Amino acid sequence: MKVTFPHMGNAWIVIQTLFESLNVEVVVPPFNSKRTLNLGTKLSPESACLPLKLNLGNYIEAANEGADTIVITGGIGPCRFGYYGEVERQILIDSGYNYEVVTLEPPDGSLLGLAKRIRFLAGTKNSWAKILMAMRFAYLKSVALDRVEDLIHAARPRLPNPALTEKLYEKAKEQLVQAMTEKKVKDTVAWVQESIRERQEGLNTESVKPLRIGIIGEIYTILDPFSSVGIEEELGRLGVEVDRSIYLSGWVGSHIFQGLAPGYRSIRSYSKHAKPFLPHFVGGHGIETVGAAVKFAREGYDGIIQVFPLSCMPEIVAASVLPKVQDAYKIPIMTLIVDEHTGHAGIQTRLEAYVDMLERARLLQESIQTREGVLSVGG
């Protein structure tokens, strides 16, 4: 058995760690690229969303390296992601790829079904104790990855050299790939913190108050930089500090482990924030999108960007609700819809215009506050 999986941002580091800890041979497909997308698009229905097309491209590239088993998570409700496993299996079989597909989800409403599927992948040579230890360690690494990402989000607008910041980020990921003990994982996070601190020495970072933008939307497109055309890095270069509604460990803790391990930045509070605007389940991460928008608005963010793949129904529903959030909290919300035709130049232009608008709005607000302060003192 040679296991592979779809790429989704940094999730590959966690998945590789899990299987290597269990001595299961794993094939990490090449990173998402235009070639990956082209391969998947050729096999996909025209109306299929971007993540499915990239998934298929991942599997074709992995098959060329000997992979024969696909691992994918599942879902429920009015979102096509719940059908991905079977739909992709049928498409691959029709195209001559004889893959075994294992969907990791608790199909009977409990963790027992999930455990049985992990047991199938791990094989009889691994004890339950070893399986649980491997799952725990992989999960801890996902939390560390999320913490590193958060540190980089804060560093990008505050450090003078964007290229060096990205090199630090890539080096941190390399170290986390190689870290196979909890101590080394923790040491990597500490090393990133210290490296950022050293690079800020001599800089007046206290006076830097970057714009803050919250990224919300469909999980795949906000976690995967290829799908989102690298908007987090691009916004950082424009002097913006970003945060996003979903982090990997938060999603895993809530959906795979059913809240038993909340992870970094748990998403379980979003339904409460969304309730006045979207009180019903709409599938996917529609409620999380609306709830996160409300949360970011209440926390004083300057703007919000929703990102989702073309034809994603839950996000279309969320997008129809977001204008009410925008009006209620007076916060500008922009929507970016991505597919195989989305280009970096177009996204870059829209981001630059959006950031420019937010900067002018901030300057106007500061001017009004200053004038009111002068009048108050003079009066």
N, C-alpha and C positions, 0 to 999 in steps of 0.2 A: 504494500500500500504506500503510495506517495500522495500526500495530502496537499491541496492547494486551496486558495480562497480568493475572494475579490479584494482589491485594494480599496481602502477608505482612509485616506490620510495616514496617520501614524499607527493605525490599528495593526498593521502587519508586524510591528515590533512585538506587540503583546501576543499575537497569535503564534508567531514563530517561537517565542519563548515558551508558550504553553506546550507545544508539540515537541520541541527539543528537550524539555524537561522530562517528557514521557518517552524519549527515545523513538519518537515517531518521525519517519522521514518526511520532510516538508519541502515543498517547492514554492518559494516566494516568487510570484510573477513579476516581470519587469514593472517599473513604476508606470503609472498612467501617462500616456503620451498620445500624440495625434495618431500614431500607428495603432495603438490599442483601440482607440475610438473607431478608427476606420475599419478594423477587423470586426469589431462588434456590430457596427452599423450595417455591414453587409449581410449579417445573419438576422438582424432584428426587424420586427414590423416597423413601418415608418412612424407609427403613433407611439411606439415604446419610449419611455422616458430615458434620459441620459444615463442614470446609474445602471440600468439593465444593459445598455449598449456597452458601457465600459466593463461591466462584469463579464460579458461574453468575450470581449477582447482579452481580458485577463486570463480566462480559461483556455483560450486558443493558444496564447503565448506560453502558458504553463504546460499545456499538453505537449508542446514541442520540447519541453525539458523533462518529460516523462511522468507528469502528474496523472493520476487516474481516479482520484477521489476529491470531491469538492465539499468544503464545509462552508455553510452560510447560515446566518441567523434568520429567524422567521418573524412573522407579524400577523396581526389580526385586524379586522375591521375594513372599512372602505378605502383600502390603499393597495395598489397592485403589488407592493413589496411582499405581501403574504403569499403571493403566487409565484414569486421569483424562482424558488427552488424547482418546482415542477415545470414551469414554463421554460426555464433555461435548460433543464435536463432534456426536454423534448426537442428543443431547437438544436442542442448539441448532438443528440442521437441522429436526428434527421441530416445533420451535416457530417456525420461520420466519426463523431467523438463519443466513445463509449465510457462516459464518466459515471461513477457512483456519486450520488448527491446526498449529503447528510445535512439536515436542517436542525440547527441547535435552537430549540425553543421548548418550553414545557407544554407539550401538546395536550396533556390531560388536565391542565390547570394546576399542576404541582411540579416540584423540582425532580420528581422521580423519572418522568419522561426525558428530561434533560440529562439526568445522570446516566440513563441507559444508553443514550446516544454517545455520550462522552466515553462510556465504557467500551462501546463498539470501536471507537476510534483509537482508544488507548490500548486495546487488546488485553488478553488475559495475563500477560507478563507483568502488568502494573497492578499493584494492590490499590484498594480504594484509598488507603492512607496516602499513597504516593500521588494518586490522581488529585485528591483534595489539596495536597501541599502544592502541586503544580498549578492548580487553578488559583490558589491564594497568592502565590508568587507572581503569576502573570497579572493578576488583578492589582497587586501592589505596584507593579511596574506601570500599569496604565494610569494609576493615580500620580506617580512620579512624572510621567510624560505630560500629563495635564498641568502639573505645577510648573514644569519647565516652559510649556507653551505660555502660561500666564505670565511668567517672568519676562519672557521675550516680548509679549504684547506690551508690557509696561516699559521695557527698555528701548524699543524701536524709536519712539518719538523723542527720547531723552538722550540718546547717544549720538555723537556727531557723525559716525561713519556707518551707514547702513550695511555696507558689504561685510564689515567686521562683525556686526551683530548677527547677520545671517550665518557667517562662518561659525560663530559661537553656538548657534542653534543646531547646526548640522553636526558639530563635534559632540554636543550633548547627546544627540540622538544616537550617534555612533557608540558612545560610551554606554548608553542604556541597552543597546543591542548586545553588547559584550558582557554586561553586568549579569552575573548569575548567582549573586548573593544579595540579601536584603541590605547589607552594609554598603556594597558597591552602588546599589541603586540610590540609597540615601546620600552617599558621598557625591554622586553625580549632581543631584539637586543642589547640594551645598556648594559644589564647585561652580555651578552656574550663578548662584547668588553672589559668591565671592568675586567671580570674574566681572560681573556687572558692576559691583561696588567699586572694584579697582578702576574700571574704565570711567566711572563717574567722578573719580577723585580730581579735584581742581575745577570741576564744572559746577556752575551754580544751578543745580537741578531743582532746587526749591522754588526758583522763580519761574520754572517752566510749567505752564499749565496747559497741556495739550487738549485739543478737542477730544471728547470721548464719544465713540460710536458703538452701539450694540449691534452685533450681527445675529440675525434670527433666521429661521427657515427650516427647510428639509435637512435632515441630519447628514445625508451623504454629501450634499453640495456645500454644506458649511464646514464639514470636517476635511473634505478632500480638496487640496489647493488647486489641483488640475481642473476640477469641475467648476470651482469658483473663480478661475483665472487669477488665482493668487491675490485676492482682494485684501487679505489681512496684511501681507507684506507691502502691498501697494499703498494702503492707508498709512502704514507705519512710515513709509518714505515721505508721505505728505504731512508728517508731523501729528498723526492721529493715534491715540491710544484706543485699541479695540478690545472688546470682550464679546463673547458669543453665548448664545442661549444654551448650547449643548456641548458638553465635554465627554470624551469617550467613556471614562470611568463612571460618570454620572448616569449615562445611558445604560451601560452594562449593569450597574448596581440596581437601577430601577426596573429594567426589562428582563434581563437574563436571570438576575438573582432576586427579582421581585421585591426589592426594597430592603433585603436583608443586609446588603452592603451598599450604602448610599453613594459612596464614591466622592469624587471631587466635584463640587458644584452640583449637588443633587437637583434633579428636574421635577421632583415630586410636588413642590410648592406652586408650580405654574398654574395648575388647574384652579387654585383659589384666586390667583390674580386675574385669570381669564374669565371667571364666572360672570361678572357683570356684562361682558361683551360677547362671550361665546360659552354658554353653559352646557353644551352638548358635545359628546364625542363625535369627531368627524373623520377619524382615522389618521394614520401617519403621526405627524407632530403638529397638527393644526392648533390644538389647544396650547401646546408648549410655545408655539410661535406667538400667539396672542398674549399668553401669560407673561412671557419674557419681555415682550414689548411694553406691557404695563409696568413690569418691574424696573426695566431700564429707565422708563419715563419718570417713575417715582424717585429713582435714585439720581435724577438730575443730569442724565446723559444729554449730549447736544443733538444727537441724531440716531436714527435706527435704519438699518438696511436689511431688507428681507431678500433671501436668495433661495430660489427653488428651480427644479427642472421643468421645462415646458410640459404642460398637460398634467402636472401633479395636482390631483383633485383636492386633497386636504389643504394644501397651501393656497390653492385658488380660493377656497372658502375663507381661509385665514386672511388672505389679501383683501377680500371684500369687507372684512370686519375692521381691519387696521385703520381706515380713515376715521372711524369713530374714536379709536384710541388717540389718533393724531389730534383730533379736534378737542378731545377731553383734556389732554395734557399739553397741548400746544407744542408738540415736538414733530419735526419733519421726518417723515418715513418714506424711504425710497425702496422700490421693488426692482430686483434684477432677476430676470428669467433666463436660464441658460439651456443651451442644447448643443448639438454637434457643430452648429454654425457660429457659435459665439466666439468673438475674437478679442484678444487682449487690448488692442487699440481702442475699440469701442467702449469697453468697460473702463479703461483708464480715463478716457475723456469724460465719461459720466461721473466717475468718482471725483475727478478734479473739480468739475462744476459743482458737485454736491458739497464738497469740502469748502470751496470758495463761498458758497451760499451760507454755510454754517458759520464761517469766520466773520462774514459781514454782519450776520445776525448777532453774533456775540459782541462785536465792536459797537453796534448800535445800542444793544442793551447796556453795555458798560458806559457808553456816553450818556444815556438817559439817567442811569444811576448816579453818575458823577454830577450831572446838572441838578438832579433832585437834591443831592447832598449839599451842593453849594447854596441852593435856594433855602434849604432847611437851616443852614448855619447863618446865612444872611438875614433870614426872616426872624 
